[in-house]
Amino acid sequence: MAISNEEQAIRYGQALFAYAQDADKLALVQQDLTELQQALGANPKFVAILTNPVLALGQKQTMLKAVEAGLAPETQNFLDLLLDYGRFNLLLSVIAAFNRLFDQAEGRASGRVTSAVALSQAQLTELGASYAKKNGLKQVLLENDVDPDIIGGVVLQVDDYVIDGSIKHKLMKIRRQLMENK
């Protein structure tokens, strides 16, 4: 049975996390990956070039060495491994998987708040702090989505956990109860 790209990226992210943790370089590797992610965002064709089957592995390695200058040896080794095993196309997903593990280790989480009207940064910060306190986290960073269809209240999603406090949800719940009582 074949493993999906998402599962492969998670496994590589876990391996990189464990490797960086064993080397006591978690923060340094995370910083490298953040810079690399920003660079790839500005130059999305770079990954396509390094995954192009027409280019020889030696040419790809030469190009990658130029990019790796200044990165931690652990990061360099990992990028070389991805290139050698033909998995460089997974790089952005591997970075995302690594960042999730890093945030968990640091007691941080991120999520989304859906509301009928835009929330201020102070409201997002307060909601994040309240969630963090209840769930034993140091920090929860929230982004706001506006959806007038929820009528009022908020829907909070942090990782796989959803709290639906919207008026739309409450009305649907009342409707279901009325339908069951007929």
Secondary structure as a PSIPRED ss2 file (coil, helix, strand):
# PSIPRED VFORMAT (PSIPRED V4.0)

   1 M C   1.000  0.000  0.000
   2 A C   1.000  0.000  0.000
   3 I C   1.000  0.000  0.000
   4 S C   1.000  0.000  0.000
   5 N H   0.000  1.000  0.000
   6 E H   0.000  1.000  0.000
   7 E H   0.000  1.000  0.000
   8 Q H   0.000  1.000  0.000
   9 A H   0.000  1.000  0.000
  10 I H   0.000  1.000  0.000
  11 R H   0.000  1.000  0.000
  12 Y H   0.000  1.000  0.000
  13 G H   0.000  1.000  0.000
  14 Q H   0.000  1.000  0.000
  15 A H   0.000  1.000  0.000
  16 L H   0.000  1.000  0.000
  17 F H   0.000  1.000  0.000
  18 A H   0.000  1.000  0.000
  19 Y H   0.000  1.000  0.000
  20 A H   0.000  1.000  0.000
  21 Q H   0.000  1.000  0.000
  22 D H   0.000  1.000  0.000
  23 A C   1.000  0.000  0.000
  24 D C   1.000  0.000  0.000
  25 K C   1.000  0.000  0.000
  26 L H   0.000  1.000  0.000
  27 A H   0.000  1.000  0.000
  28 L H   0.000  1.000  0.000
  29 V H   0.000  1.000  0.000
  30 Q H   0.000  1.000  0.000
  31 Q H   0.000  1.000  0.000
  32 D H   0.000  1.000  0.000
  33 L H   0.000  1.000  0.000
  34 T H   0.000  1.000  0.000
  35 E H   0.000  1.000  0.000
  36 L H   0.000  1.000  0.000
  37 Q H   0.000  1.000  0.000
  38 Q H   0.000  1.000  0.000
  39 A H   0.000  1.000  0.000
  40 L H   0.000  1.000  0.000
  41 G H   0.000  1.000  0.000
  42 A H   0.000  1.000  0.000
  43 N C   1.000  0.000  0.000
  44 P C   1.000  0.000  0.000
  45 K H   0.000  1.000  0.000
  46 F H   0.000  1.000  0.000
  47 V H   0.000  1.000  0.000
  48 A H   0.000  1.000  0.000
  49 I H   0.000  1.000  0.000
  50 L H   0.000  1.000  0.000
  51 T C   1.000  0.000  0.000
  52 N C   1.000  0.000  0.000
  53 P C   1.000  0.000  0.000
  54 V C   1.000  0.000  0.000
  55 L C   1.000  0.000  0.000
  56 A C   1.000  0.000  0.000
  57 L H   0.000  1.000  0.000
  58 G H   0.000  1.000  0.000
  59 Q H   0.000  1.000  0.000
  60 K H   0.000  1.000  0.000
  61 Q H   0.000  1.000  0.000
  62 T H   0.000  1.000  0.000
  63 M H   0.000  1.000  0.000
  64 L H   0.000  1.000  0.000
  65 K H   0.000  1.000  0.000
  66 A H   0.000  1.000  0.000
  67 V H   0.000  1.000  0.000
  68 E H   0.000  1.000  0.000
  69 A C   1.000  0.000  0.000
  70 G C   1.000  0.000  0.000
  71 L C   1.000  0.000  0.000
  72 A C   1.000  0.000  0.000
  73 P H   0.000  1.000  0.000
  74 E H   0.000  1.000  0.000
  75 T H   0.000  1.000  0.000
  76 Q H   0.000  1.000  0.000
  77 N H   0.000  1.000  0.000
  78 F H   0.000  1.000  0.000
  79 L H   0.000  1.000  0.000
  80 D H   0.000  1.000  0.000
  81 L H   0.000  1.000  0.000
  82 L H   0.000  1.000  0.000
  83 L H   0.000  1.000  0.000
  84 D H   0.000  1.000  0.000
  85 Y C   1.000  0.000  0.000
  86 G C   1.000  0.000  0.000
  87 R C   1.000  0.000  0.000
  88 F H   0.000  1.000  0.000
  89 N H   0.000  1.000  0.000
  90 L H   0.000  1.000  0.000
  91 L H   0.000  1.000  0.000
  92 L H   0.000  1.000  0.000
  93 S H   0.000  1.000  0.000
  94 V H   0.000  1.000  0.000
  95 I H   0.000  1.000  0.000
  96 A H   0.000  1.000  0.000
  97 A H   0.000  1.000  0.000
  98 F H   0.000  1.000  0.000
  99 N H   0.000  1.000  0.000
 100 R H   0.000  1.000  0.000
 101 L H   0.000  1.000  0.000
 102 F H   0.000  1.000  0.000
 103 D H   0.000  1.000  0.000
 104 Q H   0.000  1.000  0.000
 105 A H   0.000  1.000  0.000
 106 E C   1.000  0.000  0.000
 107 G C   1.000  0.000  0.000
 108 R E   0.000  0.000  1.000
 109 A E   0.000  0.000  1.000
 110 S E   0.000  0.000  1.000
 111 G E   0.000  0.000  1.000
 112 R E   0.000  0.000  1.000
 113 V E   0.000  0.000  1.000
 114 T E   0.000  0.000  1.000
 115 S E   0.000  0.000  1.000
 116 A C   1.000  0.000  0.000
 117 V C   1.000  0.000  0.000
 118 A C   1.000  0.000  0.000
 119 L C   1.000  0.000  0.000
 120 S C   1.000  0.000  0.000
 121 Q H   0.000  1.000  0.000
 122 A H   0.000  1.000  0.000
 123 Q H   0.000  1.000  0.000
 124 L H   0.000  1.000  0.000
 125 T H   0.000  1.000  0.000
 126 E H   0.000  1.000  0.000
 127 L H   0.000  1.000  0.000
 128 G H   0.000  1.000  0.000
 129 A H   0.000  1.000  0.000
 130 S H   0.000  1.000  0.000
 131 Y H   0.000  1.000  0.000
 132 A H   0.000  1.000  0.000
 133 K H   0.000  1.000  0.000
 134 K H   0.000  1.000  0.000
 135 N C   1.000  0.000  0.000
 136 G C   1.000  0.000  0.000
 137 L C   1.000  0.000  0.000
 138 K C   1.000  0.000  0.000
 139 Q E   0.000  0.000  1.000
 140 V E   0.000  0.000  1.000
 141 L E   0.000  0.000  1.000
 142 L E   0.000  0.000  1.000
 143 E E   0.000  0.000  1.000
 144 N E   0.000  0.000  1.000
 145 D E   0.000  0.000  1.000
 146 V E   0.000  0.000  1.000
 147 D C   1.000  0.000  0.000
 148 P H   0.000  1.000  0.000
 149 D H   0.000  1.000  0.000
 150 I H   0.000  1.000  0.000
 151 I C   1.000  0.000  0.000
 152 G C   1.000  0.000  0.000
 153 G C   1.000  0.000  0.000
 154 V E   0.000  0.000  1.000
 155 V E   0.000  0.000  1.000
 156 L E   0.000  0.000  1.000
 157 Q E   0.000  0.000  1.000
 158 V E   0.000  0.000  1.000
 159 D C   1.000  0.000  0.000
 160 D C   1.000  0.000  0.000
 161 Y E   0.000  0.000  1.000
 162 V E   0.000  0.000  1.000
 163 I E   0.000  0.000  1.000
 164 D E   0.000  0.000  1.000
 165 G C   1.000  0.000  0.000
 166 S C   1.000  0.000  0.000
 167 I H   0.000  1.000  0.000
 168 K H   0.000  1.000  0.000
 169 H H   0.000  1.000  0.000
 170 K H   0.000  1.000  0.000
 171 L H   0.000  1.000  0.000
 172 M H   0.000  1.000  0.000
 173 K H   0.000  1.000  0.000
 174 I H   0.000  1.000  0.000
 175 R H   0.000  1.000  0.000
 176 R H   0.000  1.000  0.000
 177 Q H   0.000  1.000  0.000
 178 L H   0.000  1.000  0.000
 179 M H   0.000  1.000  0.000
 180 E H   0.000  1.000  0.000
 181 N C   1.000  0.000  0.000
 182 K C   1.000  0.000  0.000
